[in-house]
Amino acid sequence: MASKTQDTSKTLIGKEVAVVEAASNAVIVGGVTYGIAKRVNVPTLKHESNETVVVRFEDEIREVVNVIEDEGYVNGQLTKITRENILHVARVTEMSSGQPFEYVLNAITNDNIEGAYLNKTYVGRVFAIQKLGLVAGKRYKEVNIVELEMQVPA
């Protein structure tokens, strides 16, 4: 009587991949460690009212078109409506954690930073950005922005 043996030639074995954390500087795949040259995608930094974030701008602020699809009535007919909304987004490093993020700037923050730092000279600088509440009678939130001096360790 023939014994049953498992044919392993058809067994698929997946690669072991380490979880890549936002603050990690390396990825381990199949036991080999690779350094990270550039992060392609990172989480979005959530910035609520009455919070202050401290961030370093790693790249220039760029405009991103956000397409919003909704339903609405046009000439009495319910139809799909597409709206485009321009967002101002920058890659930043959140300084308390050292983690990279995509930061969506509100219009006031974008206007203040772009106006105060001509020719994109805000890149590489560190800012504390406090998002305040809604301005009375308006649809936007006021902000308080200060550039910080980063002390170099001795």
N, CA, C and O atoms as a GROMACS GRO file, in nm:
protein
  616
    1MET      N    1   0.084  -0.116   0.000
    1MET     CA    2   0.000   0.000   0.000
    1MET      C    3   0.090   0.124   0.000
    1MET      O    4   0.184   0.135   0.079
    2ALA      N    5   0.059   0.213  -0.088
    2ALA     CA    6   0.140   0.334  -0.102
    2ALA      C    7   0.108   0.432   0.009
    2ALA      O    8  -0.008   0.448   0.047
    3SER      N    9   0.211   0.497   0.062
    3SER     CA   10   0.186   0.598   0.164
    3SER      C   11   0.157   0.732   0.098
    3SER      O   12   0.206   0.762  -0.011
    4LYS      N   13   0.076   0.810   0.165
    4LYS     CA   14   0.041   0.943   0.112
    4LYS      C   15   0.147   1.043   0.157
    4LYS      O   16   0.176   1.056   0.276
    5THR      N   17   0.204   1.113   0.060
    5THR     CA   18   0.298   1.221   0.092
    5THR      C   19   0.247   1.349   0.027
    5THR      O   20   0.184   1.346  -0.079
    6GLN      N   21   0.274   1.459   0.091
    6GLN     CA   22   0.227   1.588   0.039
    6GLN      C   23   0.323   1.639  -0.067
    6GLN      O   24   0.444   1.645  -0.045
    7ASP      N   25   0.269   1.676  -0.181
    7ASP     CA   26   0.350   1.732  -0.289
    7ASP      C   27   0.366   1.881  -0.260
    7ASP      O   28   0.272   1.958  -0.277
    8THR      N   29   0.486   1.922  -0.217
    8THR     CA   30   0.510   2.061  -0.180
    8THR      C   31   0.546   2.148  -0.298
    8THR      O   32   0.562   2.269  -0.283
    9SER      N   33   0.561   2.090  -0.417
    9SER     CA   34   0.600   2.170  -0.532
    9SER      C   35   0.491   2.267  -0.575
    9SER      O   36   0.518   2.362  -0.648
   10LYS      N   37   0.368   2.243  -0.531
   10LYS     CA   38   0.257   2.330  -0.569
   10LYS      C   39   0.212   2.421  -0.455
   10LYS      O   40   0.114   2.494  -0.468
   11THR      N   41   0.283   2.418  -0.343
   11THR     CA   42   0.247   2.499  -0.229
   11THR      C   43   0.305   2.639  -0.246
   11THR      O   44   0.425   2.655  -0.271
   12LEU      N   45   0.223   2.738  -0.232
   12LEU     CA   46   0.268   2.877  -0.242
   12LEU      C   47   0.305   2.928  -0.104
   12LEU      O   48   0.229   2.912  -0.008
   13ILE      N   49   0.420   2.988  -0.095
   13ILE     CA   50   0.464   3.044   0.032
   13ILE      C   51   0.479   3.194   0.013
   13ILE      O   52   0.558   3.239  -0.070
   14GLY      N   53   0.403   3.271   0.090
   14GLY     CA   54   0.408   3.417   0.078
   14GLY      C   55   0.531   3.474   0.146
   14GLY      O   56   0.587   3.414   0.238
   15LYS      N   57   0.571   3.589   0.098
   15LYS     CA   58   0.684   3.660   0.159
   15LYS      C   59   0.641   3.719   0.291
   15LYS      O   60   0.528   3.763   0.307
   16GLU      N   61   0.733   3.721   0.384
   16GLU     CA   62   0.707   3.785   0.512
   16GLU      C   63   0.736   3.933   0.497
   16GLU      O   64   0.849   3.972   0.463
   17VAL      N   65   0.637   4.016   0.521
   17VAL     CA   66   0.653   4.161   0.506
   17VAL      C   67   0.626   4.227   0.640
   17VAL      O   68   0.520   4.207   0.700
   18ALA      N   69   0.720   4.304   0.686
   18ALA     CA   70   0.702   4.376   0.812
   18ALA      C   71   0.604   4.490   0.792
   18ALA      O   72   0.595   4.547   0.683
   19VAL      N   73   0.531   4.522   0.895
   19VAL     CA   74   0.440   4.635   0.890
   19VAL      C   75   0.523   4.762   0.882
   19VAL      O   76   0.617   4.781   0.960
   20VAL      N   77   0.490   4.848   0.788
   20VAL     CA   78   0.563   4.973   0.772
   20VAL      C   79   0.489   5.080   0.852
   20VAL      O   80   0.377   5.116   0.817
   21GLU      N   81   0.550   5.128   0.956
   21GLU     CA   82   0.489   5.232   1.037
   21GLU      C   83   0.530   5.368   0.982
   21GLU      O   84   0.634   5.380   0.917
   22ALA      N   85   0.448   5.468   1.008
   22ALA     CA   86   0.476   5.601   0.953
   22ALA      C   87   0.611   5.655   0.999
   22ALA      O   88   0.676   5.728   0.924
   23ALA      N   89   0.655   5.620   1.120
   23ALA     CA   90   0.781   5.673   1.171
   23ALA      C   91   0.900   5.583   1.139
   23ALA      O   92   1.014   5.617   1.169
   24SER      N   93   0.874   5.467   1.078
   24SER     CA   94   0.981   5.373   1.047
   24SER      C   95   1.069   5.424   0.935
   24SER      O   96   1.022   5.495   0.846
   25ASN      N   97   1.197   5.389   0.939
   25ASN     CA   98   1.291   5.428   0.834
   25ASN      C   99   1.332   5.310   0.748
   25ASN      O  100   1.420   5.323   0.662
   26ALA      N  101   1.270   5.193   0.770
   26ALA     CA  102   1.307   5.075   0.695
   26ALA      C  103   1.187   4.984   0.674
   26ALA      O  104   1.087   4.992   0.746
   27VAL      N  105   1.199   4.898   0.574
   27VAL     CA  106   1.099   4.795   0.546
   27VAL      C  107   1.172   4.662   0.540
   27VAL      O  108   1.280   4.653   0.482
   28ILE      N  109   1.115   4.559   0.602
   28ILE     CA  110   1.175   4.427   0.599
   28ILE      C  111   1.087   4.337   0.513
   28ILE      O  112   0.969   4.319   0.542
   29VAL      N  113   1.146   4.282   0.408
   29VAL     CA  114   1.074   4.192   0.318
   29VAL      C  115   1.156   4.065   0.305
   29VAL      O  116   1.272   4.069   0.263
   30GLY      N  117   1.095   3.951   0.341
   30GLY     CA  118   1.165   3.824   0.330
   30GLY      C  119   1.295   3.820   0.407
   30GLY      O  120   1.391   3.756   0.364
   31GLY      N  121   1.299   3.888   0.520
   31GLY     CA  122   1.418   3.889   0.604
   31GLY      C  123   1.526   3.988   0.561
   31GLY      O  124   1.629   3.999   0.626
   32VAL      N  125   1.503   4.060   0.450
   32VAL     CA  126   1.600   4.159   0.403
   32VAL      C  127   1.550   4.298   0.441
   32VAL      O  128   1.433   4.330   0.420
   33THR      N  129   1.638   4.380   0.497
   33THR     CA  130   1.601   4.516   0.539
   33THR      C  131   1.636   4.615   0.428
   33THR      O  132   1.748   4.616   0.376
   34TYR      N  133   1.538   4.698   0.393
   34TYR     CA  134   1.556   4.802   0.292
   34TYR      C  135   1.532   4.937   0.357
   34TYR      O  136   1.436   4.954   0.432
   35GLY      N  137   1.619   5.032   0.329
   35GLY     CA  138   1.596   5.169   0.374
   35GLY      C  139   1.490   5.234   0.288
   35GLY      O  140   1.472   5.197   0.172
   36ILE      N  141   1.421   5.330   0.342
   36ILE     CA  142   1.316   5.401   0.268
   36ILE      C  143   1.376   5.526   0.207
   36ILE      O  144   1.428   5.612   0.278
   37ALA      N  145   1.370   5.537   0.074
   37ALA     CA  146   1.422   5.654   0.004
   37ALA      C  147   1.320   5.766   0.003
   37ALA      O  148   1.356   5.883   0.021
   38LYS      N  149   1.193   5.733  -0.018
   38LYS     CA  150   1.087   5.833  -0.023
   38LYS      C  151   0.954   5.766   0.007
   38LYS      O  152   0.927   5.655  -0.040
   39ARG      N  153   0.872   5.831   0.086
   39ARG     CA  154   0.738   5.780   0.114
   39ARG      C  155   0.646   5.828   0.004
   39ARG      O  156   0.635   5.948  -0.023
   40VAL      N  157   0.579   5.734  -0.059
   40VAL     CA  158   0.490   5.769  -0.169
   40VAL      C  159   0.355   5.815  -0.116
   40VAL      O  160   0.300   5.914  -0.163
   41ASN      N  161   0.302   5.744  -0.019
   41ASN     CA  162   0.175   5.787   0.040
   41ASN      C  163   0.187   5.780   0.193
   41ASN      O  164   0.249   5.689   0.248
   42VAL      N  165   0.128   5.876   0.256
   42VAL     CA  166   0.129   5.884   0.402
   42VAL      C  167  -0.010   5.925   0.449
   42VAL      O  168  -0.090   5.972   0.368
   43PRO      N  169  -0.040   5.908   0.578
   43PRO     CA  170  -0.173   5.947   0.627
   43PRO      C  171  -0.192   6.099   0.624
   43PRO      O  172  -0.096   6.176   0.618
   44THR      N  173  -0.317   6.138   0.628
   44THR     CA  174  -0.352   6.280   0.634
   44THR      C  175  -0.354   6.324   0.780
   44THR      O  176  -0.410   6.257   0.866
   45LEU      N  177  -0.292   6.438   0.806
   45LEU     CA  178  -0.289   6.493   0.942
   45LEU      C  179  -0.423   6.559   0.971
   45LEU      O  180  -0.462   6.653   0.903
   46LYS      N  181  -0.492   6.510   1.072
   46LYS     CA  182  -0.621   6.566   1.111
   46LYS      C  183  -0.596   6.682   1.208
   46LYS      O  184  -0.528   6.665   1.309
   47HIS      N  185  -0.650   6.798   1.175
   47HIS     CA  186  -0.626   6.919   1.254
   47HIS      C  187  -0.762   6.978   1.291
   47HIS      O  188  -0.828   7.042   1.209
   48GLU      N  189  -0.802   6.958   1.414
   48GLU     CA  190  -0.932   7.003   1.462
   48GLU      C  191  -0.925   7.147   1.513
   48GLU      O  192  -0.817   7.200   1.538
   49SER      N  193  -1.042   7.208   1.527
   49SER     CA  194  -1.049   7.342   1.585
   49SER      C  195  -0.994   7.341   1.727
   49SER      O  196  -1.009   7.242   1.800
   50ASN      N  197  -0.932   7.450   1.765
   50ASN     CA  198  -0.872   7.471   1.897
   50ASN      C  199  -0.755   7.378   1.925
   50ASN      O  200  -0.716   7.361   2.040
   51GLU      N  201  -0.697   7.318   1.820
   51GLU     CA  202  -0.577   7.238   1.833
   51GLU      C  203  -0.460   7.312   1.769
   51GLU      O  204  -0.479   7.393   1.678
   52THR      N  205  -0.340   7.283   1.818
   52THR     CA  206  -0.219   7.337   1.757
   52THR      C  207  -0.135   7.220   1.710
   52THR      O  208  -0.113   7.124   1.784
   53VAL      N  209  -0.087   7.228   1.587
   53VAL     CA  210   0.007   7.128   1.535
   53VAL      C  211   0.139   7.198   1.509
   53VAL      O  212   0.143   7.316   1.474
   54VAL      N  213   0.248   7.122   1.526
   54VAL     CA  214   0.381   7.174   1.495
   54VAL      C  215   0.434   7.088   1.382
   54VAL      O  216   0.454   6.967   1.397
   55VAL      N  217   0.456   7.153   1.267
   55VAL     CA  218   0.495   7.079   1.146
   55VAL      C  219   0.610   7.147   1.074
   55VAL      O  220   0.628   7.269   1.080
   56ARG      N  221   0.690   7.064   1.006
   56ARG     CA  222   0.793   7.113   0.916
   56ARG      C  223   0.746   7.083   0.775
   56ARG      O  224   0.711   6.969   0.743
   57PHE      N  225   0.747   7.184   0.689
   57PHE     CA  226   0.707   7.166   0.550
   57PHE      C  227   0.821   7.098   0.475
   57PHE      O  228   0.932   7.150   0.469
   58GLU      N  229   0.793   6.982   0.419
   58GLU     CA  230   0.894   6.906   0.346
   58GLU      C  231   0.890   6.936   0.197
   58GLU      O  232   0.991   6.923   0.128
   59ASP      N  233   0.775   6.976   0.147
   59ASP     CA  234   0.756   7.007   0.005
   59ASP      C  235   0.672   7.133  -0.007
   59ASP      O  236   0.618   7.184   0.091
   60GLU      N  237   0.662   7.180  -0.129
   60GLU     CA  238   0.579   7.297  -0.157
   60GLU      C  239   0.431   7.262  -0.145
   60GLU      O  240   0.391   7.147  -0.164
   61ILE      N  241   0.352   7.362  -0.113
   61ILE     CA  242   0.206   7.346  -0.111
   61ILE      C  243   0.160   7.330  -0.255
   61ILE      O  244   0.200   7.406  -0.343
   62ARG      N  245   0.076   7.231  -0.279
   62ARG     CA  246   0.025   7.207  -0.413
   62ARG      C  247  -0.127   7.207  -0.412
   62ARG      O  248  -0.190   7.178  -0.310
   63GLU      N  249  -0.183   7.239  -0.526
   63GLU     CA  250  -0.329   7.236  -0.540
   63GLU      C  251  -0.372   7.098  -0.587
   63GLU      O  252  -0.314   7.041  -0.679
   64VAL      N  253  -0.474   7.045  -0.522
   64VAL     CA  254  -0.530   6.915  -0.557
   64VAL      C  255  -0.678   6.935  -0.582
   64VAL      O  256  -0.748   6.998  -0.502
   65VAL      N  257  -0.727   6.882  -0.694
   65VAL     CA  258  -0.869   6.892  -0.725
   65VAL      C  259  -0.941   6.777  -0.658
   65VAL      O  260  -0.910   6.661  -0.683
   66ASN      N  261  -1.036   6.810  -0.573
   66ASN     CA  262  -1.119   6.711  -0.505
   66ASN      C  263  -1.255   6.711  -0.572
   66ASN      O  264  -1.326   6.812  -0.568
   67VAL      N  265  -1.293   6.599  -0.633
   67VAL     CA  266  -1.421   6.589  -0.703
   67VAL      C  267  -1.525   6.531  -0.607
   67VAL      O  268  -1.505   6.425  -0.549
   68ILE      N  269  -1.635   6.603  -0.593
   68ILE     CA  270  -1.744   6.560  -0.505
   68ILE      C  271  -1.865   6.528  -0.591
   68ILE      O  272  -1.912   6.612  -0.667
   69GLU      N  273  -1.914   6.405  -0.579
   69GLU     CA  274  -2.033   6.365  -0.652
   69GLU      C  275  -2.150   6.359  -0.555
   69GLU      O  276  -2.138   6.304  -0.445
   70ASP      N  277  -2.262   6.416  -0.596
   70ASP     CA  278  -2.380   6.424  -0.512
   70ASP      C  279  -2.502   6.415  -0.602
   70ASP      O  280  -2.490   6.416  -0.724
   71GLU      N  281  -2.618   6.407  -0.542
   71GLU     CA  282  -2.741   6.412  -0.619
   71GLU      C  283  -2.813   6.542  -0.588
   71GLU      O  284  -2.810   6.591  -0.475
   72GLY      N  285  -2.878   6.595  -0.689
   72GLY     CA  286  -2.954   6.718  -0.671
   72GLY      C  287  -3.052   6.734  -0.785
   72GLY      O  288  -3.051   6.658  -0.882
   73TYR      N  289  -3.138   6.833  -0.772
   73TYR     CA  290  -3.240   6.857  -0.874
   73TYR      C  291  -3.194   6.963  -0.972
   73TYR      O  292  -3.152   7.072  -0.933
   74VAL      N  293  -3.201   6.930  -1.101
   74VAL     CA  294  -3.174   7.023  -1.209
   74VAL      C  295  -3.295   7.020  -1.300
   74VAL      O  296  -3.331   6.916  -1.355
   75ASN      N  297  -3.359   7.138  -1.315
   75ASN     CA  298  -3.482   7.149  -1.395
   75ASN      C  299  -3.588   7.049  -1.349
   75ASN      O  300  -3.660   6.991  -1.431
   76GLY      N  301  -3.597   7.031  -1.218
   76GLY     CA  302  -3.699   6.943  -1.162
   76GLY      C  303  -3.665   6.795  -1.168
   76GLY      O  304  -3.744   6.713  -1.121
   77GLN      N  305  -3.552   6.759  -1.222
   77GLN     CA  306  -3.512   6.619  -1.234
   77GLN      C  307  -3.398   6.588  -1.136
   77GLN      O  308  -3.300   6.662  -1.128
   78LEU      N  309  -3.413   6.478  -1.063
   78LEU     CA  310  -3.305   6.434  -0.975
   78LEU      C  311  -3.192   6.382  -1.063
   78LEU      O  312  -3.211   6.292  -1.145
   79THR      N  313  -3.076   6.438  -1.045
   79THR     CA  314  -2.962   6.400  -1.129
   79THR      C  315  -2.834   6.400  -1.046
   79THR      O  316  -2.830   6.455  -0.936
   80LYS      N  317  -2.730   6.339  -1.101
   80LYS     CA  318  -2.600   6.336  -1.035
   80LYS      C  319  -2.529   6.469  -1.064
   80LYS      O  320  -2.520   6.512  -1.178
   81ILE      N  321  -2.480   6.532  -0.958
   81ILE     CA  322  -2.410   6.660  -0.970
   81ILE      C  323  -2.265   6.639  -0.930
   81ILE      O  324  -2.236   6.578  -0.827
   82THR      N  325  -2.174   6.689  -1.011
   82THR     CA  326  -2.031   6.680  -0.982
   82THR      C  327  -1.978   6.820  -0.956
   82THR      O  328  -1.997   6.911  -1.037
   83ARG      N  329  -1.912   6.836  -0.842
   83ARG     CA  330  -1.851   6.963  -0.807
   83ARG      C  331  -1.702   6.941  -0.787
   83ARG      O  332  -1.660   6.837  -0.738
   84GLU      N  333  -1.624   7.040  -0.825
   84GLU     CA  334  -1.481   7.036  -0.801
   84GLU      C  335  -1.444   7.134  -0.691
   84GLU      O  336  -1.489   7.248  -0.691
   85ASN      N  337  -1.363   7.088  -0.598
   85ASN     CA  338  -1.318   7.169  -0.488
   85ASN      C  339  -1.165   7.166  -0.489
   85ASN      O  340  -1.105   7.059  -0.494
   86ILE      N  341  -1.102   7.283  -0.486
   86ILE     CA  342  -0.956   7.291  -0.486
   86ILE      C  343  -0.906   7.285  -0.342
   86ILE      O  344  -0.947   7.366  -0.258
   87LEU      N  345  -0.818   7.188  -0.313
   87LEU     CA  346  -0.756   7.176  -0.182
   87LEU      C  347  -0.610   7.216  -0.193
   87LEU      O  348  -0.547   7.199  -0.298
   88HIS      N  349  -0.555   7.270  -0.085
   88HIS     CA  350  -0.413   7.303  -0.077
   88HIS      C  351  -0.352   7.201   0.019
   88HIS      O  352  -0.388   7.194   0.136
   89VAL      N  353  -0.256   7.121  -0.034
   89VAL     CA  354  -0.200   7.010   0.041
   89VAL      C  355  -0.048   7.019   0.039
   89VAL      O  356   0.012   7.059  -0.061
   90ALA      N  357   0.015   6.982   0.151
   90ALA     CA  358   0.161   6.979   0.158
   90ALA      C  359   0.206   6.857   0.237
   90ALA      O  360   0.138   6.812   0.329
   91ARG      N  361   0.321   6.805   0.200
   91ARG     CA  362   0.383   6.698   0.278
   91ARG      C  363   0.455   6.764   0.394
   91ARG      O  364   0.537   6.854   0.373
   92VAL      N  365   0.426   6.720   0.516
   92VAL     CA  366   0.486   6.778   0.636
   92VAL      C  367   0.536   6.666   0.726
   92VAL      O  368   0.499   6.549   0.711
   93THR      N  369   0.620   6.703   0.819
   93THR     CA  370   0.658   6.614   0.928
   93THR      C  371   0.599   6.672   1.055
   93THR      O  372   0.625   6.788   1.088
   94GLU      N  373   0.520   6.593   1.126
   94GLU     CA  374   0.464   6.636   1.254
   94GLU      C  375   0.576   6.619   1.355
   94GLU      O  376   0.626   6.508   1.375
   95MET      N  377   0.616   6.728   1.419
   95MET     CA  378   0.742   6.731   1.493
   95MET      C  379   0.741   6.652   1.624
   95MET      O  380   0.846   6.602   1.664
   96SER      N  381   0.628   6.639   1.693
   96SER     CA  382   0.632   6.566   1.820
   96SER      C  383   0.649   6.416   1.799
   96SER      O  384   0.704   6.348   1.885
   97SER      N  385   0.601   6.363   1.686
   97SER     CA  386   0.614   6.220   1.658
   97SER      C  387   0.722   6.190   1.554
   97SER      O  388   0.770   6.077   1.547
   98GLY      N  389   0.758   6.291   1.474
   98GLY     CA  390   0.852   6.268   1.365
   98GLY      C  391   0.790   6.199   1.245
   98GLY      O  392   0.861   6.160   1.152
   99GLN      N  393   0.658   6.183   1.245
   99GLN     CA  394   0.590   6.111   1.138
   99GLN      C  395   0.557   6.202   1.021
   99GLN      O  396   0.520   6.318   1.040
  100PRO      N  397   0.570   6.150   0.900
  100PRO     CA  398   0.530   6.227   0.781
  100PRO      C  399   0.379   6.220   0.761
  100PRO      O  400   0.316   6.118   0.788
  101PHE      N  401   0.323   6.329   0.713
  101PHE     CA  402   0.179   6.338   0.687
  101PHE      C  403   0.154   6.423   0.564
  101PHE      O  404   0.240   6.500   0.521
  102GLU      N  405   0.036   6.407   0.507
  102GLU     CA  406  -0.019   6.503   0.412
  102GLU      C  407  -0.104   6.597   0.496
  102GLU      O  408  -0.188   6.552   0.574
  103TYR      N  409  -0.082   6.726   0.480
  103TYR     CA  410  -0.155   6.826   0.560
  103TYR      C  411  -0.239   6.910   0.466
  103TYR      O  412  -0.187   6.973   0.373
  104VAL      N  413  -0.371   6.911   0.489
  104VAL     CA  414  -0.462   6.991   0.409
  104VAL      C  415  -0.476   7.125   0.479
  104VAL      O  416  -0.528   7.134   0.591
  105LEU      N  417  -0.430   7.230   0.412
  105LEU     CA  418  -0.435   7.364   0.469
  105LEU      C  419  -0.569   7.427   0.437
  105LEU      O  420  -0.618   7.417   0.325
  106ASN      N  421  -0.630   7.492   0.536
  106ASN     CA  422  -0.750   7.568   0.502
  106ASN      C  423  -0.707   7.693   0.425
  106ASN      O  424  -0.588   7.726   0.421
  107ALA      N  425  -0.802   7.762   0.366
  107ALA     CA  426  -0.770   7.875   0.278
  107ALA      C  427  -0.692   7.985   0.350
  107ALA      O  428  -0.600   8.043   0.293
  108ILE      N  429  -0.728   8.012   0.475
  108ILE     CA  430  -0.660   8.118   0.551
  108ILE      C  431  -0.515   8.080   0.578
  108ILE      O  432  -0.425   8.162   0.562
  109THR      N  433  -0.491   7.955   0.619
  109THR     CA  434  -0.354   7.909   0.644
  109THR      C  435  -0.271   7.918   0.517
  109THR      O  436  -0.159   7.968   0.519
  110ASN      N  437  -0.327   7.869   0.406
  110ASN     CA  438  -0.255   7.874   0.279
  110ASN      C  439  -0.221   8.018   0.240
  110ASN      O  440  -0.107   8.047   0.205
  111ASP      N  441  -0.318   8.107   0.247
  111ASP     CA  442  -0.295   8.247   0.209
  111ASP      C  443  -0.188   8.312   0.297
  111ASP      O  444  -0.103   8.385   0.247
  112ASN      N  445  -0.194   8.286   0.428
  112ASN     CA  446  -0.096   8.346   0.520
  112ASN      C  447   0.046   8.295   0.494
  112ASN      O  448   0.140   8.375   0.489
  113ILE      N  449   0.061   8.165   0.477
  113ILE     CA  450   0.195   8.110   0.456
  113ILE      C  451   0.250   8.149   0.320
  113ILE      O  452   0.364   8.192   0.309
  114GLU      N  453   0.168   8.135   0.215
  114GLU     CA  454   0.214   8.172   0.080
  114GLU      C  455   0.247   8.322   0.072
  114GLU      O  456   0.341   8.361   0.003
  115GLY      N  457   0.170   8.406   0.144
  115GLY     CA  458   0.193   8.550   0.142
  115GLY      C  459   0.317   8.592   0.219
  115GLY      O  460   0.385   8.687   0.181
  116ALA      N  461   0.346   8.522   0.328
  116ALA     CA  462   0.459   8.559   0.413
  116ALA      C  463   0.592   8.500   0.365
  116ALA      O  464   0.698   8.552   0.398
  117TYR      N  465   0.586   8.392   0.288
  117TYR     CA  466   0.707   8.324   0.244
  117TYR      C  467   0.704   8.313   0.092
  117TYR      O  468   0.665   8.210   0.036
  118LEU      N  469   0.746   8.421   0.027
  118LEU     CA  470   0.746   8.424  -0.119
  118LEU      C  471   0.846   8.322  -0.174
  118LEU      O  472   0.942   8.286  -0.107
  119ASN      N  473   0.822   8.277  -0.295
  119ASN     CA  474   0.909   8.180  -0.363
  119ASN      C  475   0.922   8.049  -0.287
  119ASN      O  476   1.026   7.983  -0.293
  120LYS      N  477   0.816   8.012  -0.214
  120LYS     CA  478   0.810   7.882  -0.145
  120LYS      C  479   0.918   7.864  -0.039
  120LYS      O  480   0.961   7.751  -0.013
  121THR      N  481   0.964   7.973   0.021
  121THR     CA  482   1.072   7.964   0.119
  121THR      C  483   1.027   7.907   0.254
  121THR      O  484   1.108   7.897   0.346
  122TYR      N  485   0.901   7.870   0.267
  122TYR     CA  486   0.853   7.804   0.389
  122TYR      C  487   0.900   7.658   0.394
  122TYR      O  488   0.898   7.598   0.502
  123VAL      N  489   0.941   7.600   0.280
  123VAL     CA  490   0.986   7.461   0.277
  123VAL      C  491   1.110   7.446   0.365
  123VAL      O  492   1.206   7.522   0.353
  124GLY      N  493   1.106   7.347   0.454
  124GLY     CA  494   1.216   7.323   0.548
  124GLY      C  495   1.200   7.396   0.680
  124GLY      O  496   1.276   7.371   0.774
  125ARG      N  497   1.104   7.484   0.688
  125ARG     CA  498   1.082   7.561   0.813
  125ARG      C  499   0.976   7.492   0.899
  125ARG      O  500   0.894   7.415   0.849
  126VAL      N  501   0.979   7.523   1.029
  126VAL     CA  502   0.887   7.462   1.126
  126VAL      C  503   0.789   7.567   1.175
  126VAL      O  504   0.827   7.678   1.210
  127PHE      N  505   0.662   7.529   1.178
  127PHE     CA  506   0.555   7.620   1.218
  127PHE      C  507   0.465   7.555   1.323
  127PHE      O  508   0.439   7.435   1.320
  128ALA      N  509   0.418   7.638   1.416
  128ALA     CA  510   0.308   7.599   1.504
  128ALA      C  511   0.184   7.663   1.443
  128ALA      O  512   0.178   7.785   1.425
  129ILE      N  513   0.085   7.580   1.411
  129ILE     CA  514  -0.037   7.629   1.348
  129ILE      C  515  -0.154   7.594   1.439
  129ILE      O  516  -0.183   7.477   1.464
  130GLN      N  517  -0.219   7.697   1.489
  130GLN     CA  518  -0.335   7.679   1.576
  130GLN      C  519  -0.459   7.711   1.496
  130GLN      O  520  -0.474   7.821   1.442
  131LYS      N  521  -0.549   7.615   1.489
  131LYS     CA  522  -0.676   7.637   1.419
  131LYS      C  523  -0.778   7.681   1.524
  131LYS      O  524  -0.808   7.609   1.618
  132LEU      N  525  -0.830   7.802   1.504
  132LEU     CA  526  -0.928   7.858   1.596
  132LEU      C  527  -1.068   7.826   1.547
  132LEU      O  528  -1.085   7.755   1.448
  133GLY      N  529  -1.168   7.878   1.615
  133GLY     CA  530  -1.306   7.852   1.576
  133GLY      C  531  -1.350   7.934   1.457
  133GLY      O  532  -1.273   8.013   1.401
  134LEU      N  533  -1.474   7.913   1.418
  134LEU     CA  534  -1.534   7.987   1.307
  134LEU      C  535  -1.540   8.136   1.338
  134LEU      O  536  -1.567   8.176   1.451
  135VAL      N  537  -1.514   8.216   1.238
  135VAL     CA  538  -1.528   8.361   1.250
  135VAL      C  539  -1.677   8.391   1.247
  135VAL      O  540  -1.749   8.340   1.161
  136ALA      N  541  -1.725   8.474   1.340
  136ALA     CA  542  -1.867   8.505   1.349
  136ALA      C  543  -1.922   8.555   1.216
  136ALA      O  544  -1.868   8.650   1.158
  137GLY      N  545  -2.028   8.491   1.169
  137GLY     CA  546  -2.093   8.532   1.045
  137GLY      C  547  -2.022   8.486   0.919
  137GLY      O  548  -2.064   8.522   0.809
  138LYS      N  549  -1.915   8.408   0.933
  138LYS     CA  550  -1.838   8.361   0.817
  138LYS      C  551  -1.838   8.208   0.813
  138LYS      O  552  -1.884   8.143   0.906
  139ARG      N  553  -1.785   8.153   0.702
  139ARG     CA  554  -1.778   8.008   0.687
  139ARG      C  555  -1.637   7.954   0.703
  139ARG      O  556  -1.613   7.836   0.676
  140TYR      N  557  -1.544   8.036   0.746
  140TYR     CA  558  -1.406   7.991   0.758
  140TYR      C  559  -1.358   8.002   0.902
  140TYR      O  560  -1.417   8.073   0.984
  141LYS      N  561  -1.251   7.930   0.932
  141LYS     CA  562  -1.192   7.930   1.065
  141LYS      C  563  -1.064   8.013   1.061
  141LYS      O  564  -0.984   8.003   0.968
  142GLU      N  565  -1.045   8.093   1.162
  142GLU     CA  566  -0.925   8.175   1.176
  142GLU      C  567  -0.811   8.086   1.226
  142GLU      O  568  -0.834   7.983   1.288
  143VAL      N  569  -0.689   8.127   1.198
  143VAL     CA  570  -0.572   8.052   1.242
  143VAL      C  571  -0.469   8.145   1.302
  143VAL      O  572  -0.468   8.265   1.275
  144ASN      N  573  -0.382   8.088   1.383
  144ASN     CA  574  -0.268   8.159   1.439
  144ASN      C  575  -0.145   8.079   1.396
  144ASN      O  576  -0.133   7.962   1.430
  145ILE      N  577  -0.054   8.142   1.322
  145ILE     CA  578   0.062   8.073   1.268
  145ILE      C  579   0.189   8.143   1.315
  145ILE      O  580   0.201   8.265   1.302
  146VAL      N  581   0.282   8.066   1.370
  146VAL     CA  582   0.412   8.122   1.407
  146VAL      C  583   0.521   8.028   1.357
  146VAL      O  584   0.507   7.906   1.363
  147GLU      N  585   0.632   8.086   1.308
  147GLU     CA  586   0.747   8.006   1.271
  147GLU      C  587   0.829   7.984   1.398
  147GLU      O  588   0.849   8.076   1.476
  148LEU      N  589   0.876   7.862   1.416
  148LEU     CA  590   0.954   7.828   1.535
  148LEU      C  591   1.101   7.817   1.502
  148LEU      O  592   1.138   7.778   1.391
  149GLU      N  593   1.183   7.851   1.598
  149GLU     CA  594   1.326   7.829   1.587
  149GLU      C  595   1.354   7.692   1.646
  149GLU      O  596   1.323   7.667   1.763
  150MET      N  597   1.412   7.606   1.568
  150MET     CA  598   1.445   7.473   1.617
  150MET      C  599   1.585   7.474   1.673
  150MET      O  600   1.680   7.514   1.604
  151GLN      N  601   1.599   7.431   1.798
  151GLN     CA  602   1.730   7.429   1.860
  151GLN      C  603   1.805   7.305   1.817
  151GLN      O  604   1.751   7.194   1.817
  152VAL      N  605   1.928   7.324   1.780
  152VAL     CA  606   2.014   7.212   1.740
  152VAL      C  607   2.077   7.155   1.865
  152VAL      O  608   2.135   7.230   1.944
  153PRO      N  609   2.066   7.022   1.886
  153PRO     CA  610   2.128   6.962   2.006
  153PRO      C  611   2.279   6.984   2.009
  153PRO      O  612   2.345   6.979   1.905
  154ALA      N  613   2.333   7.010   2.128
  154ALA     CA  614   2.477   7.036   2.143
  154ALA      C  615   2.557   6.909   2.134
  154ALA      O  616   2.680   6.912   2.145
   0.00000   0.00000   0.00000
